Amino acid sequence: EPDTQNPQAFFKETAPDELNPAKAYLTISHGCNNFCSYCIIPYVRGRVRSKNFDKCISEVKELANSGHKELVLAGIHTGQYYSDGKRLSNLINEISKVDGITYTGEQMTEASNNIKKGEILLELKPIIY
């Protein structure tokens, strides 16, 4: 049973893609606040929680050092990422500074709503899913 008192306990370590060794997945958020009538995710996984910003960057560096070049940011609502006063755009910008990571992808369901007008994202050659 997950430790609900420690939001960071929900995050597993990074996961490489076994079919594409250059690609890895990084879970940055977990849970959902929507409570749709047909969905059990908020009941099973709880409300949205974001992985610690510094932990994300540390894991990205580890992935780059392990030879991964493509990174997929994963989570139920990645666009709602928020940790230590930093949002998804801050995370993407910081990831863009990590040597070795060339491409990043993310499931952009609500990300565009959470990136402020005029906010600049550094170039990562994104793959939008």
Buried (B, 14 or more C-beta within 10 A) or exposed (E): EEEEEEBEEBBEEBBBEEEEEEBBBBBBBBBBEEEEEEEEBBEEBBEBBBBBBEBBBEBBBBBBEEEBBBBBBBBBBBBBBBBEEBBBBBBBBBBBEBEBBEBBBBBBEEBEEBBEEEEEBEEBEBEEE
